[in-house]
């Protein structure tokens, strides 16, 4: 089960924490992974590290997924390199670390800039659409079809609890909040998933979304204590806890899973 030999998997946001975790998990089961990221130095190094650690090829390519010309050219390049593409993981997104207190009043809806709105949606939603359009079309043309996995969030199905980010002694109008674009993007990803689940189903292309909870990465202790109280399991995720589900969904063992919106958030969205 879960044999991924001869599968070529493209991962956007490939230089980021979870992009690297996804690639390592897939490489362990034999998949060839292609990491895409706007950070050329980071994505090339990440791919080199994975290639050396596992007996499976890994390639890092610099691409701006908000630029359709770059995405189209990249899809053709990957197809030329490997002859087929089996899976796409739309993982890239802007995700401001509100708990670090860097956004201030500018994060609030009444102050949120149109430029930031456009940038966040361009990366997290338009980028996913463009990659689905070009990489997905190649997957659909393959004789065996394949799978598209869109990474959403618990904040794609529930609203942010802005009390998590409140700071004592700060006026309400100055309190930092999780920006509107994150919820809009992650909700839109779910809609994109459902659309694609029916669009290419007859070509055996499965489309599913994973709604991840937050990952503990040395956030301030006060924030961690607040968020733990809002998760039934009492903690945030470890970086590697999504790996098994990613492997399963890419594998042929999930060949009847299509249009699924799967929450993996320790139960947070159940409350």
C-alpha positions, 0 to 999 in steps of 0.5 A: 500500500501507498507505493508512490514509485513512478509518480511525479508530484508537483508541490507549490510553496515548496521552500516552506515548512509544510511544502518540504514536509510534504515532499519528504513524506512523498519521497520516502514512499518513492515519489519524484517530487518537484518543488515550486517556489518564488524563493529560488535559493530556498527551493533549490536547496530544499530539493537538494536536501531531499534528493540526497536524503531519499532514493527518489529524485527531487527538483526545485524550480523557481516560479512565480505562480501568480504569473500565468506565463511562468506557470505554463512554461514550468508545467511544460518543462516538468512534462518534458523532464519526466514525461508525465505528471501525476499529482499537484499539491496547491500548498502556497499561500501568504500566511501572516504570523499575527501572533508575532505582532507585526501587522498592527492596525493595518491588519484590521478590515477597515484599514486593510489595503487593496494592494495587500488584498490583491497580493494575498489572493493572487498567491493563495487563490489565483496561483492555485487556479493557474496551477490547476489550469496548467498542471491539472490539464496535463494530469487529465491528459495522462492515461491514468489520471491523477490527483489534485490536493488543495491545502485549505485551513480550519479558517476555511470552514470557521472564522478566526477567533480574533481574541487569540491575538488581542494584547493588553493595553492596546486600544480596540482600533489598534488590536491586530487581527487575522486578515480577511484575505486568509479566510477568503482565500482558504474558503475559495480553495474549497470552492475550487476543489469542488469545482475540479472534482466534477470537472475532470472526474471522467478522466480519473482526476480526483480533487480534494482539500485538506483543511489544516490546523495551525502548526506549533513553530515556537510561537509566543507562549501566551498565544500557544496557551490561548489557542490550545484552549480552543482545540479539543486535543489541547495542542497545535499540530507538529510539522510532520503530522499531515504527512501520512494523509498526504501520502495516502491521498496521492497514492492509488489507495485513495482512488475513490476519494474525490470532492472531499473536504477533510479537516485535520485540526485537532477538532478545533472546527468541531467546536 
